[in-house]
Amino acid sequence: MTQPAAADGTGPAPDPAGDPVREPDRTITRTGEGHVVAMAVGMVMALTGAPARTARAIVSATAATAGLSVPEVAHTLVSRGLPVTGRVGRALRQSVRLARSAPAGAPVPVLRLAPDRGYTAKVLDRFLACHAAAAADPADEGAQRALDDAAYTLCVLMARRTPKEAVRAARRYLAVSAAAVSSPTP
């Protein structure tokens, strides 16, 4: 199946669904990926006023949210211009919104499923108990292994690199979750 040609005759017409432009052989165009990504980052910088680092993070978060590669998202942004529609457009709007709500210098978060509040509390409690046990007897290898296991579980659950960051994120998540539960929306 071949796609209709673009109005200027230079290639296939954009796909209205918001997916990357595909050549007739159904492969993604890969020519000049670095240049296309740089152009997409520039477009995001111009439209949002974000610095280059944040704009690159927005493009990357958009790709992750849309389930595409960064070059595919960049190609979609550059080849179509704005506004972008479909799943890439939704992911871009979401990534920009998340970047604007993030504290200055913080990485642009990627929307992901939130862990269960009860399970998060259980994992946090287990980590804190293991931490206390390991601190009470540093020579106990079993306590250290249990602490390592609990730290790993908490870090993965909260998508953080260090146990300290994961504990902060878990406490913040539980506090926000508790506030949301105690004050229902009208």
Sequence and secondary structure as in RCSB ss.txt:
>XXXX:A:sequence
MTQPAAADGTGPAPDPAGDPVREPDRTITRTGEGHVVAMAVGMVMALTGAPARTARAIVSATAATAGLSVPEVAH
TLVSRGLPVTGRVGRALRQSVRLARSAPAGAPVPVLRLAPDRGYTAKVLDRFLACHAAAAADPADEGAQRALDDA
AYTLCVLMARRTPKEAVRAARRYLAVSAAAVSSPTP
>XXXX:A:secstr
    B TTSSSB   TTS   B TTS B  TTHHHHHHHHHHHHHHHH   HHHHHHHHHHHHHHHTS HHHHHH
HHHHH SS  HHHHHHHHHHHHHHHHS TT           HHHHHHHHHHHHHHHHHHHH TT HHHHHHHHHH
HHHHHHHHT SSHHHHHHHHHHHHHHHHHHHHS   
